Amino acid sequence: MCPALPRGGWDRGCSLALGRAWLRRRWKESRPALTSRVLPQRCGSRGHQGHPRGAPRLALSKLFQPLNLREAGAIGLESKAEELTCKSQRLMIQAGLIYPSSPGCYSYMPYTVRAMEKLVKVIDQEMQAIGGQKLNLPSLSSAELWRTSGRWDLMGKELFRLADRHSKEYCLGPTHEETITDLIASQGNLSYKQLPLLLYQITRKFRDEPKPRFGLLRSREFYMKDMYTFDTCEEAALQTYNLVCEAYCNVFNSLGLRFVKVQADTGSIGGSMSHEFQLPAAIGEDKLMICSNCSFSANVETINPDQTDCPVCKQKLGETKGIEVGHTFYLGTKYTSVFNVTFHTAENKPVIAEMGCYGLGITRILAASIEVLSMEDSIRWPNLIAPYQVCLIPPKKGSREERGEALMDNLYDSIVEAVPWIKGDAVLDDRTHLTIGKRLKDANRLGYPYVIIAGKKVFYNPPEFEVWNQNIGEIMFLTKEGVIELLSKVQVP
C-alpha cells in the first residue's frame, strides 16, 4: 500500500524538505512490490515476463484496451440497436476502439490513436513530398474574422459559437480559411519567390451537427487535415490544385482503398471549382453519378438530377452512394482579396494571391475504411495503418499444448530481432487463462492483419505455427523461418 500523505496533505505550510522525505519513503516502501511485479526473470526458463535484454515483449494484458468486447446490448450510451446506425460504428464501439462520451463526441482509445498516428504519417509523407509545411492554427477563431469573410451568418447553426468574459465572440473552427489568410496577410512583403506556399495542419475540428450519426463518419468533433495554398496566378494555382489531388490519390492508393474523385459543389467554402474524394459504400450519404465509359464522375448536386446520360460521351451514367473522405477547392481570390493577401512581383508591384484549400477527414478515413473493408463481426483495417500488425496467441494454460508456450516466446523474440521495424507492432496475447478460440475471436474483432497461433502442430519437427492472414482470409502453417519471411514483407509508416 502507498504510505499516507502527511497530515493535511500538500498544503502551503508543508515544507519542501518534508515533501522530499515523504517521496523518498514512499519510493523505498513500494520498491520491493514493483520489483517482484515487473522485473524479468534472470535465469532458468523464460515465461512471458522474461525476455532477452533490450527486447521486452508487448503483452496484451498490459495494454489499456477494453477487452470484454461488449455486445450491442451492453454498450452504454449507444446501446439501443437503432442508435448503432452503421457497421463501423458498431464494430468500433464493440471492440472498445472508441467510447461515446456525448452525442457526436468520442474518446479515442489507444488502438484507435495508434491507427490515427500511422495515417497521419502517411499523409505527412505525401503532403511534404509536394512541398507542404506543417503548422498549427488555434481552434478558437474570432467572430470578427468570420464576419469579415461574410461566413459568420452564412454558416448558420453549424458553428459552435461562444463568448469570453469580455463578451467577445468566437467560434470553434470547422475550417480555417479566415485564420490562415489573416495570418498570411499579417506578414506583409511576401515575394513571388516564396510562392507557391503550401501550409497544412492536422487538428481537431468542430461542427454542430443537428443529429450526429454513423459514429466517426458524422460527429461533432473530429480530426481533419486541412491545407491552404497561395500562388502567383490562376495557372500556377491550378497546377498546385492538380498536385494536391494527385497526392490525395497516392494516400488512398497506399491504403488500398477503392475511391472515386467526383465533381462537387463548393458549398459554404466557396470558390469556382471543387472535387470530392469518395469511398463507394451502401451507407454513404452522397449520391454519385459515374460513367463507366469515360472519366466523368460527379456528385448529383452538381448536375441535373434527372440527367441519366454522361455529358462527355453520352453513355448511360451509373449511380452509387459514397462516403466523402476528402474535398478540394480552388478558391481564386475569394478570401485573399477580402483579407488583402498580396505578394510583390519581380517589378515590386503588389498583386492579390490566388488560393486553394484541401481537406482530408482523418477520423472519417479510419471509420470509412472499416466500413468498406470489414465483415459484419470483425474489423479489417488497411494493412498500413492497422494499430498492430501481428498478434501471437500462445496455448491455454493447463492444456495439452501448454509446453508450446516456450516455442511461442522464442518465435516472438526471433521476429523482433529479424524484423526490427515491426518490434512495436507485435502483440503477445498473454491471457493464457482463456482458450485459443476466445482469443482468436477477440483478435478478429480488433483487426490484426496477422494472427499467429501455437496449436497442435508446434510439436511437429520442425514446429509449425498456424498463421492467419486476416485481410485475404488465408490460413497457413509455417515454420519459424517461414513466419519471419512472411512478416519481413510487412510495411509500417
C-alpha positions as CSV (number, residue, x, y, z in Angstrom):
1,M,0.0,0.0,0.0
2,C,1.1,3.5,-0.6
3,P,2.1,5.4,2.6
4,A,-0.3,8.1,3.7
5,L,0.2,11.7,2.8
6,P,1.5,14.0,5.6
7,R,-1.4,15.2,7.7
8,G,-3.4,17.8,5.9
9,G,-1.9,16.8,2.5
10,W,0.2,19.1,0.5
11,D,-0.9,22.4,1.9
12,R,1.0,25.7,1.7
13,G,2.6,25.0,5.1
14,C,4.1,21.7,4.1
15,S,7.9,22.2,3.8
16,L,9.9,21.2,0.7
17,A,12.1,19.0,2.9
18,L,9.2,17.2,4.4
19,G,7.8,16.6,0.9
20,R,11.0,15.2,-0.4
21,A,11.4,12.9,2.7
22,W,7.8,11.6,2.1
23,L,8.5,10.9,-1.5
24,R,11.7,9.0,-0.7
25,R,10.0,7.0,2.0
26,R,7.1,6.1,-0.4
27,W,9.5,5.0,-3.1
28,K,11.5,2.8,-0.8
29,E,8.4,1.2,0.7
30,S,6.9,0.5,-2.7
31,R,10.1,-0.7,-4.4
32,P,10.0,-4.4,-3.4
33,A,6.5,-4.8,-4.8
34,L,7.4,-3.1,-8.0
35,T,10.5,-5.3,-8.4
36,S,8.6,-8.5,-7.9
37,R,5.9,-7.5,-10.4
38,V,7.8,-6.2,-13.4
39,L,11.4,-7.3,-13.4
40,P,12.2,-10.1,-15.8
41,Q,13.4,-13.5,-14.6
42,R,17.2,-13.5,-14.7
43,C,17.9,-17.2,-15.0
44,G,16.2,-20.5,-15.9
45,S,13.4,-20.9,-18.4
46,R,11.7,-17.7,-19.5
47,G,8.0,-17.2,-19.1
48,H,6.1,-14.2,-20.6
49,Q,7.8,-11.9,-18.2
50,G,11.3,-13.0,-19.1
51,H,12.9,-11.7,-22.3
52,P,16.3,-11.0,-23.9
53,R,17.9,-7.8,-22.8
54,G,16.6,-4.9,-24.9
55,A,13.6,-6.8,-26.4
56,P,10.7,-6.6,-23.9
57,R,7.5,-8.3,-25.1
58,L,4.4,-6.3,-25.8
59,A,1.9,-8.1,-23.6
60,L,-1.8,-7.6,-24.4
61,S,-2.7,-7.7,-20.7
62,K,-0.7,-4.5,-20.2
63,L,-2.5,-2.5,-22.8
64,F,-5.3,-0.2,-21.9
65,Q,-7.9,-1.8,-24.1
66,P,-11.5,-2.8,-23.0
67,L,-11.2,-6.5,-23.9
68,N,-14.7,-7.6,-22.8
69,L,-15.6,-6.6,-26.4
70,R,-19.1,-5.8,-25.5
71,E,-22.1,-6.9,-27.3
72,A,-24.5,-4.3,-28.6
73,G,-26.8,-4.7,-25.6
74,A,-24.2,-3.7,-23.1
75,I,-22.6,-0.7,-24.8
76,G,-23.9,2.1,-22.6
77,L,-24.6,5.4,-24.2
78,E,-25.3,3.9,-27.6
79,S,-26.7,0.6,-26.6
80,K,-30.0,0.7,-28.5
81,A,-29.8,-1.1,-31.8
82,E,-31.4,1.8,-33.7
83,E,-28.6,4.1,-32.5
84,L,-25.9,1.9,-33.9
85,T,-26.5,3.2,-37.4
86,C,-23.7,1.6,-39.4
87,K,-21.2,-1.2,-39.3
88,S,-18.1,0.8,-38.5
89,Q,-19.8,2.5,-35.5
90,R,-21.0,-0.8,-34.1
91,L,-17.7,-2.7,-34.6
92,M,-15.6,0.2,-33.2
93,I,-17.7,0.5,-30.1
94,Q,-18.0,-3.2,-29.5
95,A,-14.2,-3.7,-29.9
96,G,-13.6,-0.8,-27.4
97,L,-11.8,1.3,-30.1
98,I,-14.0,4.3,-29.3
99,Y,-16.2,5.3,-26.3
100,P,-19.2,7.5,-26.7
101,S,-18.8,10.5,-24.4
102,S,-21.8,12.6,-25.6
103,P,-23.8,12.8,-28.8
104,G,-21.3,13.1,-31.7
105,C,-18.2,13.1,-29.3
106,Y,-16.0,10.1,-28.7
107,S,-13.0,9.1,-26.6
108,Y,-10.4,7.5,-28.9
109,M,-8.8,4.5,-27.2
110,P,-5.1,3.7,-27.6
111,Y,-5.6,1.3,-30.5
112,T,-7.5,3.9,-32.5
113,V,-4.9,6.6,-31.7
114,R,-2.2,4.3,-33.0
115,A,-4.1,3.8,-36.3
116,M,-4.7,7.5,-36.5
117,E,-1.0,8.3,-35.9
118,K,0.0,5.9,-38.6
119,L,-2.5,7.5,-41.0
120,V,-1.1,11.0,-40.1
121,K,2.4,9.7,-41.0
122,V,1.2,8.5,-44.4
123,I,-0.5,11.9,-45.1
124,D,2.6,13.8,-43.8
125,Q,4.8,12.0,-46.3
126,E,2.6,12.9,-49.2
127,M,2.0,16.5,-48.2
128,Q,5.7,17.1,-47.6
129,A,6.6,15.4,-50.8
130,I,4.8,18.2,-52.7
131,G,6.4,21.0,-50.6
132,G,3.8,21.2,-47.8
133,Q,4.9,22.8,-44.5
134,K,3.1,21.8,-41.3
135,L,1.8,24.4,-38.8
136,N,-0.9,24.6,-36.1
137,L,-3.7,27.2,-36.0
138,P,-5.9,28.0,-33.0
139,S,-9.2,26.1,-32.6
140,L,-10.8,29.3,-31.3
141,S,-11.5,31.7,-34.1
142,S,-12.6,35.3,-33.7
143,A,-16.1,36.2,-34.9
144,E,-14.6,39.3,-36.4
145,L,-12.6,37.3,-39.0
146,W,-15.7,35.3,-39.9
147,R,-17.8,38.5,-40.2
148,T,-15.1,39.9,-42.5
149,S,-15.4,37.0,-44.9
150,G,-19.2,37.0,-44.6
151,R,-19.4,33.5,-43.2
152,W,-20.4,34.3,-39.6
153,D,-24.1,34.5,-40.7
154,L,-23.7,32.2,-43.8
155,M,-22.7,29.2,-41.7
156,G,-25.8,29.4,-39.5
157,K,-26.2,26.9,-36.7
158,E,-23.3,24.7,-37.9
159,L,-20.8,26.9,-36.0
160,F,-20.2,26.3,-32.3
161,R,-20.3,29.8,-31.0
162,L,-19.2,31.2,-27.7
163,A,-18.3,34.4,-25.9
164,D,-15.5,35.1,-23.4
165,R,-15.8,37.0,-20.2
166,H,-15.4,40.3,-22.1
167,S,-18.4,39.4,-24.4
168,K,-16.0,38.9,-27.3
169,E,-17.4,36.3,-29.7
170,Y,-15.6,33.3,-31.1
171,C,-16.3,30.0,-32.8
172,L,-14.7,26.6,-32.6
173,G,-13.2,26.3,-36.1
174,P,-14.8,23.7,-38.5
175,T,-12.2,25.0,-41.0
176,H,-9.6,27.7,-41.1
177,E,-9.7,29.8,-44.3
178,E,-10.2,33.1,-42.4
179,T,-7.5,32.3,-39.8
180,I,-4.8,31.4,-42.4
181,T,-5.5,34.3,-44.7
182,D,-5.4,36.7,-41.8
183,L,-2.1,35.1,-40.8
184,I,-0.5,35.4,-44.3
185,A,-1.8,39.0,-44.7
186,S,-0.2,40.0,-41.4
187,Q,3.3,39.0,-42.7
188,G,3.5,41.6,-45.4
189,N,6.2,41.9,-48.1
190,L,5.5,38.4,-49.4
191,S,7.6,37.9,-52.5
192,Y,6.7,36.0,-55.7
193,K,9.9,33.9,-55.0
194,Q,8.2,32.5,-51.9
195,L,5.3,31.1,-53.9
196,P,3.7,28.6,-54.2
197,L,3.2,28.4,-50.4
198,L,1.6,25.2,-49.2
199,L,0.7,25.2,-45.5
200,Y,-1.3,22.5,-43.7
201,Q,-2.3,21.3,-40.3
202,I,-3.9,18.2,-38.7
203,T,-6.1,19.3,-35.8
204,R,-9.4,18.8,-34.2
205,K,-12.4,20.4,-35.9
206,F,-15.9,21.1,-34.6
207,R,-19.3,21.2,-36.3
208,D,-22.7,21.5,-34.6
209,E,-24.3,18.6,-36.3
210,P,-28.1,18.7,-35.7
211,K,-28.2,14.9,-35.4
212,P,-24.8,13.2,-35.2
213,R,-24.9,9.6,-36.6
214,F,-22.7,6.9,-38.1
215,G,-20.1,7.1,-35.3
216,L,-16.9,8.8,-36.5
217,L,-18.4,9.3,-40.0
218,R,-20.6,12.2,-38.9
219,S,-19.6,13.6,-35.5
220,R,-19.4,16.9,-33.8
221,E,-15.7,16.8,-33.0
222,F,-13.3,15.2,-35.5
223,Y,-9.7,15.3,-36.8
224,M,-9.0,16.8,-40.2
225,K,-6.0,17.6,-42.4
226,D,-6.6,21.0,-44.0
227,M,-4.1,22.5,-46.4
228,Y,-4.1,26.1,-47.7
229,T,-2.1,27.1,-50.8
230,F,-1.1,30.5,-52.2
231,D,0.1,31.1,-55.8
232,T,1.0,33.9,-58.1
233,C,-1.7,33.4,-60.7
234,E,-4.6,31.2,-61.7
235,E,-2.5,29.0,-63.9
236,A,0.0,28.3,-61.1
237,A,-2.8,27.8,-58.6
238,L,-4.4,25.2,-60.9
239,Q,-1.1,23.4,-61.2
240,T,-0.9,23.3,-57.4
241,Y,-4.5,22.1,-57.2
242,N,-3.7,19.1,-59.5
243,L,-0.6,18.4,-57.5
244,V,-2.5,18.1,-54.3
245,C,-5.2,16.0,-55.9
246,E,-2.5,13.6,-57.1
247,A,-1.1,13.4,-53.6
248,Y,-4.6,12.5,-52.3
249,C,-4.8,9.7,-54.8
250,N,-1.4,8.5,-53.6
251,V,-2.8,8.4,-50.0
252,F,-5.8,6.3,-50.9
253,N,-3.8,4.0,-53.2
254,S,-1.3,3.4,-50.5
255,L,-4.1,2.4,-48.1
256,G,-5.5,0.0,-50.7
257,L,-8.9,1.8,-50.7
258,R,-11.1,1.9,-53.8
259,F,-12.1,5.6,-54.3
260,V,-13.6,7.9,-56.9
261,K,-12.8,11.6,-57.5
262,V,-16.0,13.4,-58.4
263,Q,-17.0,17.0,-59.4
264,A,-18.6,18.6,-56.3
265,D,-20.5,21.7,-55.1
266,T,-18.3,24.4,-53.5
267,G,-20.9,24.9,-50.7
268,S,-20.2,27.4,-47.9
269,I,-16.5,27.4,-48.5
270,G,-16.9,28.8,-52.0
271,G,-14.6,29.1,-55.0
272,S,-15.0,28.2,-58.6
273,M,-14.0,24.5,-58.7
274,S,-14.3,21.7,-56.3
275,H,-13.8,17.9,-56.1
276,E,-14.7,15.2,-53.6
277,F,-12.8,12.0,-52.9
278,Q,-15.5,9.4,-52.2
279,L,-15.3,5.8,-51.0
280,P,-18.3,3.9,-52.5
281,A,-20.4,2.4,-49.7
282,A,-24.1,1.5,-49.2
283,I,-24.4,3.8,-46.2
284,G,-22.9,6.7,-48.0
285,E,-24.9,9.9,-47.8
286,D,-23.8,11.3,-51.1
287,K,-25.4,10.2,-54.4
288,L,-22.8,9.9,-57.2
289,M,-23.2,9.6,-60.9
290,I,-20.3,7.8,-62.6
291,C,-19.6,7.0,-66.3
292,S,-18.0,3.6,-66.9
293,N,-17.1,4.6,-70.4
294,C,-15.0,7.8,-69.7
295,S,-13.6,9.6,-66.7
296,F,-16.7,11.6,-65.9
297,S,-18.0,11.4,-62.3
298,A,-19.9,13.9,-60.2
299,N,-21.9,14.4,-57.1
300,V,-25.5,14.6,-58.1
301,E,-25.6,18.1,-56.5
302,T,-23.6,19.4,-59.5
303,I,-25.8,18.1,-62.3
304,N,-29.4,18.0,-63.3
305,P,-30.9,15.3,-61.0
306,D,-32.9,14.0,-64.0
307,Q,-29.8,13.6,-66.1
308,T,-29.0,10.0,-67.0
309,D,-26.5,10.4,-69.8
310,C,-22.9,11.3,-69.5
311,P,-22.3,14.9,-70.6
312,V,-19.0,14.0,-72.0
313,C,-19.5,10.7,-74.0
314,K,-23.3,10.5,-73.9
315,Q,-23.2,6.9,-72.5
316,K,-25.5,5.9,-69.6
317,L,-24.5,7.1,-66.2
318,G,-24.3,4.7,-63.3
319,E,-25.5,5.6,-59.8
320,T,-23.8,4.8,-56.5
321,K,-23.5,6.1,-52.9
322,G,-20.3,7.3,-51.4
323,I,-18.7,8.4,-48.1
324,E,-16.8,11.7,-48.6
325,V,-13.3,11.4,-47.2
326,G,-11.6,14.3,-48.9
327,H,-12.6,17.6,-50.5
328,T,-10.5,20.1,-52.6
329,F,-11.4,23.7,-53.6
330,Y,-9.9,26.2,-56.0
331,L,-10.8,29.5,-54.2
332,G,-9.2,32.1,-56.5
333,T,-9.2,35.4,-54.6
334,K,-12.4,34.8,-52.6
335,Y,-10.5,35.1,-49.3
336,T,-7.2,36.7,-50.3
337,S,-9.0,39.8,-51.7
338,V,-11.0,40.3,-48.5
339,F,-8.0,40.0,-46.2
340,N,-5.6,41.7,-48.6
341,V,-3.2,38.8,-49.0
342,T,-0.7,40.2,-51.5
343,F,2.7,39.4,-52.9
344,H,5.2,41.5,-54.7
345,T,6.1,40.7,-58.3
346,A,9.6,41.0,-59.9
347,E,8.6,44.6,-60.7
348,N,7.8,45.1,-57.0
349,K,4.1,45.5,-57.7
350,P,1.6,44.2,-55.1
351,V,-0.8,41.5,-56.5
352,I,-3.6,39.6,-54.8
353,A,-2.5,35.9,-54.3
354,E,-4.6,33.0,-55.7
355,M,-5.7,30.5,-53.1
356,G,-6.8,26.8,-52.7
357,C,-7.9,24.7,-49.8
358,Y,-7.9,21.0,-49.3
359,G,-9.4,18.8,-46.6
360,L,-8.9,15.1,-45.6
361,G,-11.0,13.7,-42.9
362,I,-8.6,11.8,-40.6
363,T,-11.1,10.1,-38.3
364,R,-13.6,9.8,-41.2
365,I,-11.0,7.8,-43.2
366,L,-10.4,5.5,-40.3
367,A,-14.2,4.8,-39.9
368,A,-14.9,4.7,-43.6
369,S,-12.1,2.2,-44.2
370,I,-13.5,-0.1,-41.5
371,E,-17.0,0.4,-43.1
372,V,-15.9,-0.8,-46.6
373,L,-13.3,-3.4,-45.6
374,S,-14.8,-5.2,-42.6
375,M,-17.0,-8.2,-42.1
376,E,-20.2,-8.0,-40.0
377,D,-18.4,-9.4,-36.9
378,S,-14.8,-8.5,-37.4
379,I,-12.8,-5.4,-38.2
380,R,-10.4,-5.2,-41.2
381,W,-8.0,-2.2,-41.4
382,P,-5.9,-1.1,-44.3
383,N,-2.7,-3.1,-43.6
384,L,-0.6,0.1,-43.5
385,I,-2.4,1.7,-40.6
386,A,-3.6,-1.3,-38.5
387,P,-2.9,-0.4,-34.8
388,Y,-0.8,-3.5,-34.5
389,Q,0.4,-5.8,-37.3
390,V,0.7,-9.1,-35.5
391,C,-1.0,-10.9,-32.6
392,L,0.7,-14.0,-31.3
393,I,-1.5,-16.4,-29.3
394,P,0.3,-19.0,-27.1
395,P,-1.5,-22.1,-25.8
396,K,-4.0,-22.1,-23.0
397,K,-2.5,-22.7,-19.5
398,G,-3.2,-26.2,-18.4
399,S,-3.9,-27.5,-22.0
400,R,-2.0,-30.3,-23.6
401,E,-0.3,-27.8,-25.9
402,E,0.9,-25.7,-22.9
403,R,4.5,-26.7,-23.5
404,G,4.4,-24.9,-26.8
405,E,4.4,-21.7,-24.9
406,A,8.2,-21.6,-24.9
407,L,8.2,-22.0,-28.6
408,M,5.9,-19.0,-29.0
409,D,8.1,-17.0,-26.7
410,N,11.1,-17.9,-28.9
411,L,9.2,-17.1,-32.1
412,Y,8.3,-13.6,-30.7
413,D,11.9,-12.9,-29.8
414,S,13.1,-14.1,-33.2
415,I,10.6,-11.9,-35.0
416,V,11.5,-8.7,-33.3
417,E,15.2,-9.5,-33.8
418,A,14.9,-10.4,-37.5
419,V,12.2,-7.8,-38.4
420,P,13.0,-4.9,-36.2
421,W,10.7,-2.4,-37.9
422,I,7.6,-4.3,-36.5
423,K,9.1,-4.6,-33.0
424,G,6.4,-2.2,-31.7
425,D,3.7,-3.8,-33.8
426,A,3.8,-7.3,-32.5
427,V,1.4,-8.1,-29.5
428,L,1.6,-11.2,-27.4
429,D,-1.8,-12.2,-26.1
430,D,-0.7,-13.5,-22.7
431,R,-4.2,-14.0,-21.4
432,T,-3.5,-17.8,-21.2
433,H,-6.4,-18.4,-18.9
434,L,-8.6,-18.0,-22.0
435,T,-8.9,-20.6,-24.7
436,I,-7.2,-20.0,-28.1
437,G,-10.7,-19.8,-29.7
438,K,-11.8,-16.9,-27.4
439,R,-8.5,-15.0,-28.0
440,L,-8.8,-15.6,-31.8
441,K,-12.3,-14.2,-31.7
442,D,-11.0,-11.1,-29.9
443,A,-8.1,-10.8,-32.5
444,N,-10.6,-11.0,-35.3
445,R,-12.7,-8.2,-33.8
446,L,-9.7,-6.0,-33.3
447,G,-8.5,-6.5,-36.8
448,Y,-4.8,-7.6,-36.6
449,P,-3.7,-8.3,-40.2
450,Y,-1.7,-11.3,-39.0
451,V,-2.6,-13.7,-36.1
452,I,-0.1,-16.5,-35.2
453,I,-1.3,-19.4,-33.1
454,A,0.8,-22.1,-31.2
455,G,-1.5,-25.0,-31.9
456,K,-1.0,-28.8,-32.1
457,K,1.5,-28.5,-35.0
458,V,4.1,-26.8,-32.8
459,F,5.1,-30.3,-31.8
460,Y,6.0,-31.3,-35.4
461,N,9.6,-31.5,-36.4
462,P,10.2,-28.7,-37.3
463,P,7.5,-26.9,-35.3
464,E,4.8,-25.2,-37.4
465,F,2.7,-22.3,-36.4
466,E,-0.9,-21.6,-37.6
467,V,-0.8,-18.2,-39.4
468,W,-4.0,-16.3,-40.2
469,N,-3.6,-13.6,-42.9
470,Q,-6.8,-11.9,-42.0
471,N,-7.2,-9.4,-44.9
472,I,-7.1,-12.1,-47.5
473,G,-8.8,-14.8,-45.5
474,E,-5.9,-17.3,-45.8
475,I,-4.6,-19.8,-43.1
476,M,-1.1,-21.1,-43.4
477,F,1.1,-23.5,-41.4
478,L,4.6,-22.1,-41.3
479,T,7.9,-22.8,-39.6
480,K,9.6,-20.1,-37.6
481,E,11.7,-19.2,-40.7
482,G,8.5,-19.1,-42.8
483,V,6.8,-16.8,-40.3
484,I,9.8,-14.4,-40.3
485,E,10.0,-14.4,-44.1
486,L,6.2,-13.6,-44.3
487,L,6.5,-10.7,-41.8
488,S,9.6,-9.3,-43.4
489,K,7.3,-8.1,-46.2
490,V,5.1,-6.1,-43.8
491,Q,5.3,-2.3,-44.2
492,V,4.7,0.2,-41.4
493,P,4.7,4.0,-41.9
